[in-house]
Amino acid sequence: MDIWEGTEPRPEVERFCDMWGIKGPILLDPEAKLAGELGVRGVPTNVVVDADGTVREFGAARLDELERAIESLQARA
């Protein structure tokens, strides 16, 4: 999920994912509706969701946290 202020988010998100080798669908939330439902208070906040739509990690803001969350998700597959 991405909330990006002041710019077109897709190119920024794609650049980030390419840089870190993150694969899979990316949810953009331009009106911050889902962010509000999840209680996101600040950015960056990463939300890792499995193929069934279950939130598996919430708030992994640092790269090491995000990498661990993604590795955990991949191990479940």
Order of alpha helices (4+ residues) and beta strands (2+ residues): alpha-alpha-beta-beta-alpha
